[in-house]
């Protein structure tokens, strides 16, 4: 199994990953507030996706 290295990607792909990584926390906070105010099934699913994405970036899995 090949290990994923962020720095082996082309510069444009690396920049896209950095932008997504920086936008994850504000979107996560917004979705958390939205889910607390108006809980629907879709909001909970989206919140779970943002949490998993945030944890993946924080643990450097991506």
N, C-alpha and C positions, 0 to 999 in steps of 0.2 A: 504494500500500500504506500503510495507516494505521499509524502508530507507536503502540506500546503504552506507555501512561503509567500507572504504578502509582497515582499520586495523583489520577487522574480517576475511579477506582473509588469505589463507595460505602464508607463507613467500615467496615461489617461485612466486606466483601470484602478491604479493605486489611488489616484485623486478622487475617483468616484467612491471608493471604499471609505476614504477619510471623510468625505462630505456626509455619507450615510451615517458613519460613526458619530459625527458631531451633532447630527440632527436627531439621533435616537432618543436622547434624554429629554429634550423639550417635548417631543411628540409623546413620549411615555407619560410625562407629567400631565399633559393636556388630556390624554386618553384616560388616565386614572381619574381625573376630576370629572370628566364627562361620564365615565362609568359609575362613579359614586352618585352623581346627580340624576342620571337617566339610565338606569341599568337595563340593558337588553342583551340578548344572547350574542348578537353580532359585536356589541361593544366589549363584552367579556372576551370573546375570541380574539379581537384585535388587540386588546390589552395583553393577553397571553402571548401573542406573537411579538409585540414590542418588548415585553419582559424577556422572552427568550433571546431576541436579537441583542438586547442590551447586555445580557449575561454573556452571550457569545463574544461580543466585542470586548467586554471587560476581562474575560478569561483568556482573551487572545486566541479563541478558536477560529476566528475569521480574521 
